[in-house]
Amino acid sequence: MPKVKRSRKPPPEGWELIEPTLDELDQKMREAETEPHEGKRKVEALWPIFKIHHQKSRYIFDLFYRRKAISRELYDYCLKERIADGNLIAKWKKQGYENLCCLRCIQTRDTNFATNCICRVPKARLEEGRVVECVHCGCRGCSG
């Protein structure tokens, strides 16, 4: 099985603790990329990839900011090697964006009326019984 692609610089201490989980997520990503997409809408084929990307970034975020289980050096290494999404993690640190699913949901240029995605609308403000599903990533509500 191929390893996570890295630069020539050896990973910092603690890498061996997170490597099995990252390898497992990379394997899931490869399966999601090669999964047949017949019968799905064009955007639905990308949803599993967005979900796994979110899981990988959330894993690194939780290890560093919540559980404090990895060092700053290892965290910076993961961001530099693009193992985790630094822009998404930066949003998670801001109030109101703690549960953000992907960056496309807050980009106003991707919508018709220059607003946020429907998954960013609080559930209390939506009609009762209405099922909300983001077009970009398949999220069912990340506003909190």
MIMARMI-400205 format. One record per residue: residue number from 0; residue in three letters; z, y, x of N, C-alpha, C, O in turn. Coordinates in steps of 0.1 Angstrom, whole numbers. Each point is the difference from the previous one (the first is absolute). Example, Ala and Ser with C-alpha at 12.3 -4.5 7.8 and 13.67 -1.06 7.14 Angstrom:
BEGIN
+-----+------+-------+---------+--------+-------+----------+---------+-------+---------+--------+-------+---------+--------+
! seq ! type !  n.up ! n.north ! n.east ! ca.up ! ca.north ! ca.east !  c.up ! c.north ! c.east !  o.up ! o.north ! o.east !
+-----+------+-------+---------+--------+-------+----------+---------+-------+---------+--------+-------+---------+--------+
!   0 !  ala !    78 !     -57 !    132 !     0 !       12 !      -9 !     0 !      12 !      9 !     7 !       0 !     10 !
!   1 !  ser !   -14 !      11 !    -14 !     0 !       11 !       9 !     8 !      11 !     -8 !     1 !      11 !      5 !
+-----+------+-------+---------+--------+-------+----------+---------+-------+---------+--------+-------+---------+--------+
REM end
This chain:
BEGIN
+-----+------+-------+---------+--------+-------+----------+---------+-------+---------+--------+-------+---------+--------+
! seq ! type !  n.up ! n.north ! n.east ! ca.up ! ca.north ! ca.east !  c.up ! c.north ! c.east !  o.up ! o.north ! o.east !
+-----+------+-------+---------+--------+-------+----------+---------+-------+---------+--------+-------+---------+--------+
!   0 !  met !     0 !     -12 !      8 !     0 !       12 !      -8 !     0 !      12 !      9 !     8 !       1 !      9 !
!   1 !  pro !   -17 !       9 !    -12 !     0 !       12 !       9 !    12 !       9 !     -3 !     5 !       1 !    -11 !
!   2 !  lys !     0 !       5 !     22 !    11 !        8 !      -1 !    -4 !      14 !     -5 !   -11 !       3 !     -2 !
!   3 !  val !    22 !       5 !      0 !    -3 !       14 !      -4 !    -6 !       7 !     11 !     4 !      -1 !     12 !
!   4 !  lys !   -15 !       8 !    -14 !    -7 !        7 !      11 !     8 !      11 !      5 !     5 !       8 !     -8 !
!   5 !  arg !    -3 !      -8 !     21 !     8 !       10 !       6 !    -7 !       6 !     12 !   -10 !      -5 !      5 !
!   6 !  ser !    15 !      16 !      1 !    -5 !        5 !      12 !     5 !      -8 !     12 !     7 !     -10 !     -2 !
!   7 !  arg !   -11 !      13 !     13 !     4 !       -7 !      12 !    14 !       2 !      4 !     6 !      -9 !      6 !
!   8 !  lys !     0 !      19 !    -11 !    14 !        3 !       2 !     9 !     -11 !     -7 !    -2 !      -2 !    -12 !
!   9 !  pro !    11 !      -4 !     19 !     8 !      -10 !      -6 !     9 !       6 !    -11 !     5 !      12 !      1 !
!  10 !  pro !    -2 !     -19 !    -12 !     9 !        5 !     -10 !    14 !       2 !      4 !     4 !      -7 !      9 !
!  11 !  pro !     3 !      16 !    -14 !    14 !        3 !       4 !     9 !     -11 !     -5 !    -4 !      -9 !     -7 !
!  12 !  glu !    17 !      10 !     11 !    10 !      -10 !      -4 !     2 !       0 !    -15 !    -1 !      10 !     -6 !
!  13 !  gly !     3 !     -22 !      1 !     1 !       -2 !     -15 !   -12 !      -4 !     -7 !     0 !      -3 !    -12 !
!  14 !  trp !   -11 !       3 !     20 !   -13 !       -3 !      -7 !     0 !     -15 !     -5 !    -5 !      -3 !    -10 !
!  15 !  glu !    12 !      -5 !     18 !     0 !      -15 !      -4 !     8 !      -2 !    -13 !    -2 !     -10 !     -7 !
!  16 !  leu !    10 !      20 !      3 !     7 !       -1 !     -13 !    -9 !       3 !    -12 !     1 !      -6 !    -11 !
!  17 !  ile !   -10 !      15 !     13 !    -9 !        4 !     -12 !   -14 !      -6 !      1 !    -7 !       0 !    -10 !
!  18 !  glu !     4 !      -6 !     21 !   -14 !       -6 !       2 !    -3 !     -11 !    -11 !   -11 !       0 !     -5 !
!  19 !  pro !    20 !     -10 !      2 !    -3 !      -10 !      -9 !    -4 !       6 !    -14 !    -9 !      -5 !     -7 !
!  20 !  thr !    17 !      15 !      2 !    -3 !        6 !     -13 !   -13 !       7 !      1 !    -8 !      -1 !    -10 !
!  21 !  leu !     5 !       8 !     20 !   -13 !        7 !       1 !   -12 !      -9 !      1 !   -10 !       2 !     -5 !
!  22 !  asp !    12 !     -14 !     12 !   -10 !      -10 !       1 !    -3 !      -6 !    -14 !   -12 !      -2 !     -4 !
!  23 !  glu !    23 !       0 !     -4 !    -2 !       -5 !     -13 !    -7 !      10 !     -9 !    -9 !      -4 !     -8 !
!  24 !  leu !    12 !      17 !      9 !    -7 !       10 !      -8 !   -14 !       2 !      4 !    -9 !       2 !     -8 !
!  25 !  asp !     6 !      -4 !     21 !   -14 !        0 !       5 !    -8 !     -11 !     -6 !   -12 !       1 !     -3 !
!  26 !  gln !    18 !     -13 !      3 !    -6 !      -12 !      -6 !    -3 !       3 !    -15 !   -11 !      -4 !     -5 !
!  27 !  lys !    20 !       9 !     -2 !    -2 !        4 !     -14 !   -12 !      10 !     -2 !    -8 !      -1 !     -9 !
!  28 !  met !     8 !      10 !     19 !   -11 !       11 !       0 !   -13 !      -7 !      2 !   -10 !       4 !     -7 !
!  29 !  arg !     9 !     -13 !     16 !   -13 !       -7 !       2 !    -4 !      -8 !    -12 !   -12 !       0 !     -3 !
!  30 !  glu !    21 !      -6 !     -4 !    -3 !       -8 !     -12 !    -5 !      10 !    -11 !    -9 !      -4 !     -7 !
!  31 !  ala !    16 !      15 !      6 !    -4 !       10 !     -10 !   -14 !       5 !      3 !    -8 !       3 !    -10 !
!  32 !  glu !     5 !      -1 !     22 !   -13 !        6 !       4 !   -12 !     -10 !     -3 !   -11 !       3 !     -4 !
!  33 !  thr !    14 !     -16 !      6 !   -10 !      -11 !      -2 !     0 !      -5 !    -14 !    -8 !      -9 !     -3 !
!  34 !  glu !    17 !      13 !     -5 !     1 !       -5 !     -14 !   -12 !       3 !     -8 !    -5 !      12 !      1 !
!  35 !  pro !    -1 !     -21 !     -9 !   -12 !        4 !      -8 !     4 !      10 !    -10 !    10 !       0 !     -6 !
!  36 !  his !   -20 !       9 !      3 !     2 !       11 !      -9 !    -8 !      -1 !    -12 !    -2 !      10 !     -7 !
!  37 !  glu !    -4 !     -21 !      4 !    -8 !       -2 !     -12 !     9 !       1 !    -12 !    11 !      -5 !      0 !
!  38 !  gly !   -16 !      12 !    -10 !     7 !        1 !     -13 !    10 !      12 !      1 !     7 !       2 !    -11 !
!  39 !  lys !    -5 !       4 !     22 !     9 !       12 !       1 !    -8 !      13 !      0 !   -12 !       0 !      3 !
!  40 !  arg !    19 !      10 !     -8 !    -6 !       13 !       1 !    -1 !       4 !     15 !     7 !      -6 !      8 !
!  41 !  lys !   -15 !      16 !     -5 !    -2 !        4 !      14 !    13 !       4 !      7 !     3 !      -4 !     11 !
!  42 !  val !     5 !      12 !    -18 !    12 !        5 !       5 !    11 !     -11 !      1 !     9 !       0 !      8 !
!  43 !  glu !    -9 !     -10 !    -17 !    10 !      -11 !       0 !    -1 !      -8 !     12 !    10 !      -6 !      4 !
!  44 !  ala !   -21 !       5 !      2 !    -1 !       -9 !      12 !     8 !       6 !     12 !     4 !      -8 !      9 !
!  45 !  leu !    -1 !      21 !     -9 !     7 !        6 !      11 !    15 !       1 !     -3 !     8 !       2 !     10 !
!  46 !  trp !    -3 !      -5 !    -22 !    14 !        1 !      -3 !     9 !      -9 !      8 !    10 !       5 !      5 !
!  47 !  pro !   -13 !     -17 !     -2 !     8 !       -9 !       8 !     2 !       6 !     14 !    10 !      -1 !      7 !
!  48 !  ile !   -21 !       7 !     -2 !     0 !        6 !      14 !    10 !      12 !      0 !     8 !       1 !     10 !
!  49 !  phe !    -9 !       7 !    -20 !    10 !       12 !      -1 !    14 !      -5 !     -1 !     9 !       6 !      6 !
!  50 !  lys !    -7 !     -17 !    -13 !    14 !       -5 !      -2 !     5 !      -5 !     13 !    12 !       2 !      3 !
!  51 !  ile !   -19 !     -10 !      4 !     4 !       -5 !      13 !     3 !      11 !     10 !     9 !      -1 !      8 !
!  52 !  his !   -18 !      11 !     -8 !     1 !       11 !       9 !    14 !       8 !     -3 !     7 !       3 !      9 !
!  53 !  his !    -5 !      -2 !    -22 !    13 !        6 !      -4 !    12 !      -8 !      5 !    10 !       5 !      5 !
!  54 !  gln !   -11 !     -18 !     -7 !    11 !       -9 !       4 !     3 !       1 !     15 !    12 !       0 !      4 !
!  55 !  lys !   -22 !       0 !      4 !     1 !        1 !      15 !     7 !      13 !      4 !     9 !       0 !      8 !
!  56 !  ser !   -14 !      11 !    -14 !     6 !       13 !       3 !    15 !       1 !     -5 !     8 !       5 !      7 !
!  57 !  arg !    -6 !     -10 !    -19 !    14 !        0 !      -5 !     9 !      -8 !      8 !    12 !       3 !      1 !
!  58 !  tyr !   -17 !     -14 !      4 !     9 !       -9 !       9 !     4 !       7 !     12 !    12 !       0 !      3 !
!  59 !  ile !   -21 !       7 !      4 !     4 !        8 !      12 !     9 !      12 !     -4 !    10 !       2 !      7 !
!  60 !  phe !   -13 !       4 !    -18 !     8 !       12 !      -5 !    14 !      -5 !     -2 !    10 !       7 !      4 !
!  61 !  asp !    -8 !     -18 !    -12 !    13 !       -5 !      -3 !     8 !      -4 !     12 !    12 !       3 !      2 !
!  62 !  leu !   -19 !     -10 !      8 !     7 !       -4 !      12 !     5 !      12 !      8 !    11 !      -1 !      6 !
!  63 !  phe !   -18 !      12 !     -6 !     4 !       11 !       9 !     9 !      10 !     -7 !    10 !       3 !      5 !
!  64 !  tyr !   -13 !       1 !    -18 !     7 !       10 !      -6 !    12 !      -5 !     -9 !    10 !       6 !     -1 !
!  65 !  arg !   -12 !     -18 !     -5 !    11 !       -4 !      -9 !    10 !     -10 !      7 !    12 !       3 !      0 !
!  66 !  arg !   -18 !     -13 !      7 !     9 !      -10 !       6 !     3 !       3 !     15 !    10 !      -5 !      5 !
!  67 !  lys !   -18 !      14 !      1 !     2 !        4 !      14 !     0 !     -12 !      9 !     9 !      -1 !      9 !
!  68 !  ala !   -18 !      -8 !    -12 !    -1 !      -13 !       8 !    -9 !       1 !     12 !     0 !      -9 !      8 !
!  69 !  ile !    -9 !      19 !     -8 !    -9 !        1 !      12 !     2 !      13 !      6 !     5 !      10 !     -6 !
!  70 !  ser !    -9 !      -9 !     19 !     2 !       12 !       8 !   -11 !      10 !     -3 !   -11 !      -3 !     -6 !
!  71 !  arg !    13 !      15 !     10 !   -10 !       11 !      -2 !   -13 !      -4 !      8 !   -11 !       3 !     -4 !
!  72 !  glu !    13 !      -8 !     16 !   -11 !       -4 !       8 !    -9 !     -10 !     -7 !   -12 !       1 !      1 !
!  73 !  leu !    18 !     -11 !     -7 !    -8 !      -11 !      -7 !    -6 !       7 !    -13 !   -12 !      -4 !     -3 !
!  74 !  tyr !    19 !      12 !     -4 !    -6 !        7 !     -11 !   -12 !       8 !      4 !   -10 !       0 !     -7 !
!  75 !  asp !    11 !       8 !     18 !   -11 !        8 !       4 !   -12 !      -8 !      5 !   -11 !       3 !     -2 !
!  76 !  tyr !    15 !     -15 !      8 !   -11 !       -9 !       4 !    -8 !      -5 !    -12 !   -12 !      -1 !      0 !
!  77 !  cys !    20 !      -3 !    -11 !    -7 !       -5 !     -12 !    -9 !      11 !     -6 !   -11 !      -3 !     -5 !
!  78 !  leu !    15 !      16 !      5 !    -8 !       11 !      -5 !   -12 !       2 !      9 !   -11 !       2 !     -5 !
!  79 !  lys !    13 !      -2 !     18 !   -11 !        2 !      10 !   -11 !     -11 !     -1 !   -11 !       3 !      1 !
!  80 !  glu !    16 !     -15 !     -3 !   -10 !      -11 !      -1 !    -5 !      -2 !    -14 !    -8 !      -9 !     -3 !
!  81 !  arg !    11 !      18 !     -6 !    -4 !        0 !     -14 !     4 !     -13 !     -7 !    -8 !      -5 !     -9 !
!  82 !  ile !    19 !       0 !     12 !     5 !      -11 !      -7 !     6 !       5 !    -14 !    -1 !      -7 !    -10 !
!  83 !  ala !     7 !      18 !     11 !     5 !        7 !     -12 !    -7 !      13 !     -2 !    -5 !       6 !     10 !
!  84 !  asp !     4 !      -1 !    -22 !    -6 !       13 !      -3 !     9 !      11 !      1 !     9 !       2 !     -8 !
!  85 !  gly !   -10 !       6 !     19 !     9 !       11 !       2 !     0 !      11 !    -10 !    10 !       6 !     -4 !
!  86 !  asn !   -22 !      -3 !     -2 !    -1 !       10 !     -11 !     7 !      -4 !    -12 !     7 !       8 !     -7 !
!  87 !  leu !    -8 !     -21 !      3 !     7 !       -5 !     -12 !    15 !       0 !      2 !     7 !       4 !     -9 !
!  88 !  ile !    -3 !      -8 !     21 !    15 !        0 !       3 !     5 !      15 !      0 !    11 !       2 !     -4 !
!  89 !  ala !   -19 !       7 !      9 !     4 !       14 !       0 !     3 !       5 !    -15 !     9 !       8 !     -2 !
!  90 !  lys !   -18 !     -12 !     -7 !     2 !        3 !     -14 !    12 !      -6 !     -6 !     8 !       6 !     -8 !
!  91 !  trp !    -5 !     -19 !     12 !    12 !       -7 !      -5 !    13 !       7 !      3 !    10 !      -1 !     -7 !
!  92 !  lys !   -10 !       9 !     18 !    12 !        7 !       4 !     2 !      12 !     -8 !    12 !       5 !      0 !
!  93 !  lys !   -22 !       0 !     -7 !     2 !       12 !      -9 !     5 !      -4 !    -14 !    -3 !     -10 !     -5 !
!  94 !  gln !    11 !      20 !      0 !     6 !       -2 !     -13 !   -12 !      -1 !    -11 !    -8 !       9 !      0 !
!  95 !  gly !     9 !     -19 !     -9 !   -10 !       -1 !     -10 !   -11 !     -10 !      3 !    -8 !      -4 !     -8 !
!  96 !  tyr !     7 !       1 !     21 !   -11 !       -9 !       4 !     6 !     -13 !      6 !    -8 !      -7 !      7 !
!  97 !  glu !    20 !       4 !    -10 !     7 !      -12 !       6 !    -7 !     -13 !     -4 !     0 !     -10 !      8 !
!  98 !  asn !    -7 !       9 !    -19 !    -6 !      -12 !      -5 !   -15 !       1 !      0 !    -7 !      -8 !     -7 !
!  99 !  leu !     1 !      17 !     14 !   -14 !        2 !       0 !    -8 !     -12 !      4 !     4 !      -7 !     10 !
! 100 !  cys !   -14 !       3 !    -18 !    -7 !      -12 !       3 !   -11 !       1 !     10 !    -2 !      -8 !      9 !
! 101 !  cys !    -6 !      19 !     -9 !   -10 !        3 !       9 !    -3 !      15 !      1 !     4 !       7 !    -10 !
! 102 !  leu !   -10 !      -3 !     20 !    -3 !       15 !       2 !   -11 !       4 !    -10 !    -1 !      12 !     -3 !
! 103 !  arg !    -8 !     -21 !     -1 !   -11 !        4 !      -9 !     6 !       5 !    -14 !    -7 !       8 !     -7 !
! 104 !  cys !    19 !     -12 !      4 !     5 !        3 !     -13 !     5 !      15 !     -1 !     2 !       5 !    -11 !
! 105 !  ile !     0 !       1 !     22 !     4 !       14 !       0 !   -11 !      10 !      5 !     3 !      12 !      1 !
! 106 !  gln !   -14 !     -18 !      2 !   -11 !        9 !       4 !    -7 !       5 !    -12 !    -6 !      -8 !     -8 !
! 107 !  thr !     6 !      21 !      6 !    -6 !        6 !     -12 !   -15 !       0 !      0 !    -6 !       1 !    -10 !
! 108 !  arg !     0 !      -3 !     21 !   -15 !        1 !       1 !    -6 !     -13 !     -6 !   -12 !       0 !     -3 !
! 109 !  asp !    20 !     -11 !      1 !    -6 !      -12 !      -5 !     0 !      -1 !    -15 !    -4 !     -10 !     -6 !
! 110 !  thr !     9 !      20 !     -1 !     1 !        0 !     -14 !    -9 !      11 !     -6 !    -4 !       9 !      6 !
! 111 !  asn !     1 !     -11 !    -19 !    -9 !        9 !      -7 !     5 !      14 !     -1 !    -7 !      10 !      1 !
! 112 !  phe !    20 !      -8 !     -4 !     6 !       13 !      -3 !    10 !       5 !     10 !     8 !       8 !     -2 !
! 113 !  ala !   -10 !     -13 !     15 !     8 !        4 !      11 !    15 !      -2 !     -3 !     8 !       9 !      2 !
! 114 !  thr !    -4 !     -21 !     -7 !    14 !       -3 !      -2 !     3 !     -13 !      7 !    -8 !      -6 !      7 !
! 115 !  asn !    21 !       2 !     -8 !     4 !      -13 !       6 !    -5 !     -12 !     -8 !    -5 !       2 !    -11 !
! 116 !  cys !     7 !     -13 !     16 !    -4 !      -13 !      -7 !    10 !      -2 !    -11 !    11 !       5 !      0 !
! 117 !  ile !   -16 !     -13 !    -10 !     8 !       -3 !     -12 !    13 !      -8 !      4 !    10 !       1 !     -7 !
! 118 !  cys !   -10 !      -8 !     18 !    12 !       -8 !       3 !    11 !       9 !      5 !    11 !      -4 !      2 !
! 119 !  arg !   -14 !      17 !      1 !    10 !        9 !       5 !     7 !       7 !    -12 !    10 !       7 !      2 !
! 120 !  val !   -14 !      -9 !    -14 !     6 !        6 !     -12 !    13 !      -9 !     -3 !    -1 !     -12 !     -1 !
! 121 !  pro !    12 !      19 !     -1 !    12 !       -8 !      -4 !    -1 !      -8 !    -13 !    -7 !       5 !     -9 !
! 122 !  lys !    12 !     -17 !      9 !    -1 !       -8 !     -12 !     5 !       6 !    -13 !    -5 !      -2 !    -10 !
! 123 !  ala !    15 !      11 !     12 !     6 !        6 !     -12 !   -10 !      10 !     -6 !     2 !       3 !    -12 !
! 124 !  arg !   -11 !       2 !     19 !   -10 !       10 !      -5 !   -13 !      -7 !     -6 !    -8 !       7 !     -5 !
! 125 !  leu !     7 !     -20 !      7 !   -11 !       -7 !      -6 !     2 !      -5 !    -14 !    12 !      -1 !     -4 !
! 126 !  glu !   -22 !      -2 !     -3 !     1 !       -6 !     -13 !     7 !     -13 !      1 !    -2 !      -8 !      9 !
! 127 !  glu !    10 !       4 !    -20 !     6 !      -13 !       0 !   -10 !     -11 !     -1 !    -9 !       1 !     -8 !
! 128 !  gly !    11 !     -11 !     16 !    -8 !      -12 !      -1 !   -13 !       2 !      8 !    -8 !     -10 !      0 !
! 129 !  arg !     5 !      21 !      6 !   -12 !        2 !       7 !     1 !      -6 !     14 !    10 !       2 !      8 !
! 130 !  val !   -19 !     -11 !     -4 !    -1 !       -6 !      13 !    -7 !       9 !      9 !   -12 !       3 !     -2 !
! 131 !  val !    18 !       1 !     13 !    -6 !        9 !      10 !    -4 !      -9 !     12 !     8 !      -7 !      5 !
! 132 !  glu !   -20 !       9 !     -1 !    -5 !       -7 !      12 !    -8 !      10 !      8 !   -10 !       5 !     -5 !
! 133 !  cys !    14 !      -3 !     18 !    -8 !        9 !       8 !   -13 !      -6 !      3 !    -2 !     -12 !      3 !
! 134 !  val !    -8 !      21 !     -3 !   -14 !       -5 !       3 !    -2 !      -2 !     15 !    -7 !      -9 !      4 !
! 135 !  his !    15 !      17 !      4 !    -2 !       -1 !      15 !     6 !     -13 !      6 !    -7 !      -7 !      8 !
! 136 !  cys !    19 !       4 !    -12 !     7 !      -11 !       7 !     7 !     -11 !    -10 !     5 !     -10 !      5 !
! 137 !  gly !    -6 !      12 !    -18 !     5 !       -9 !      -9 !    15 !       2 !     -3 !     6 !      -9 !     -6 !
! 138 !  cys !     0 !      19 !     11 !    14 !        3 !      -2 !     3 !       3 !    -15 !    -9 !       5 !     -7 !
! 139 !  arg !    20 !     -10 !      2 !     4 !        2 !     -14 !    11 !      11 !     -2 !     6 !       0 !    -10 !
! 140 !  gly !    -5 !       8 !     20 !    10 !       11 !      -1 !     8 !       2 !     12 !     9 !      -9 !      2 !
! 141 !  cys !   -11 !      19 !      6 !     8 !        2 !      12 !     7 !      13 !      0 !     4 !       5 !     11 !
! 142 !  ser !    -2 !       1 !    -22 !     6 !       13 !      -1 !    16 !       0 !      1 !     6 !      10 !      3 !
! 143 !  gly !    -1 !     -22 !     -7 !    15 !       -1 !       1 !     7 !       2 !    -13 !    12 !      -1 !     -1 !
+-----+------+-------+---------+--------+-------+----------+---------+-------+---------+--------+-------+---------+--------+
REM end
